[in-house]
Amino acid sequence: MNSTPEANINSISRPKPSAPRSLQNLTILSFNVRKSWETTSIVLDKCAGYVDIIMFQEPGWKGVRRQPSTKNKEGDMACGPPLHNSWRPFTEAFDNRDEDRAARRVLTYINRRLDVFKPQLRSDIIKHRDASLVTLHFPQPRRGIPHEFNILNVYNDGETHAVVHELRRISETLPRISLCAGDFNIQDRTWDEGAVNQIRPSSPYMRLQELFTDLEIQYVHPVNRGTPTRIPDDANSRASVIDLVVASAALINQEGFHYKIKVDDRERWGSDHRPLQIEVPISGSEPEMRYMRRFRQNDR
């Protein structure tokens, strides 16, 4: 298993178990939480009952426990994200604190009810602080949904655009991406009517479009099209659309696939971004039956 080990010291309060949800559809959240440990923890707790996958950008990350050290008698401080009994964080194992090592800027959590799909962190394919690839294995997918459903979580630094360059560099070695979401930090009129078109060949927008072409994915408009995804603290600054959802044509054409930008400011929990809630139709009948049987057995 590629998720981090769990530790009681890093756990937060647990809600009572709820009845199992249907696995015929997945609810996915993509959300930049502004590096806040508290916001990350709250979202994990509040969303455990109805969200299946959370794709965090700029997640909370800090020293969480001591681990044995040959140099420090008090032990080295291990760094990691918040843990919760309902979720598996798909990231590499805790790192020793290293002032020269940059913190990861993406983190995908998979709800434990999706264990039947054998989620896998694809660090064998990509290791980058700004991108995370997770594969779900669907034994009986609906027509048009692949057996290996690849989800790409992206944070694009608006100054260096490092992840766009890296993903383009390795694009030929990447598997087929079904869904990509994240904070792209690129403004353009394609998704933001208040922005300026960036049609010059070397612009960040054009490089991003070239990446989408390389990966055979395309931008998807939300159902509440035109809604800003980033709300600056400065009331005089313009709200913008920089958080995007991109998907394969096969997924876009699925009846029931859509997403919305959540506009209730209470659900931002202090972030300057709004969450994106994505609905993905899958088959899931056989895994759902196995899950429900196990759930009933545990209740006896």
C-alpha angles and dihedrals in degrees: 000000000000098000121102118265117258127243128189090221089066099043127109131208116301127226118224113270113269129208113281115270123228112269092207087096132033124215111207128186124203113191139161104216097187097243090294117151090194094052092046090051094046093050091050090052098042095045100043094099101050111017122079102188132021120197107196124193117199092006126189111274131171147136106300109171146355121257130188117283134188090210105037119053090201090054131245119287111246116214123215147136130270114288128215131181092235095053142059114209109218105213136107118282119286113291125222110249109271119174090205094052115089118229119250114259100200131052129172122204121198120202112240091238085074093061086105087070093057097230113211132195106225099214085141087072105034134015111180133133091230102046136052127184120199125180125207117197112219111194094193109021122179117255111290095022115104124232088237107051109194120201120193118200113197139188111183114199105228092217105044102020084208097159093053090054092046095048091049090050093055098030094116091057096048119100120238108292116222099181134014125179139160149097107315098174091214122123121205137150090245088080102008118053091196094056130087121251113253102205100149110116097243097044120122089243093055092047089051091050089050088053091051089051091049091052094041093236131123139205117267123208116226120239088250093052117194095026111139116243098195121053111191120221088231105080089206093060121089120255110234146188111245102134109087144181119214125180146170118270089245091059095041089055093054113110107243097027111128143117139213136203108239107233102185102110090207088069092059091072093204098318120129088223131074120231120248114220114204126192116205121186115217134162102241096154096132097043089046092056092050091048094050092048091052091047092053092047091053090053094057 
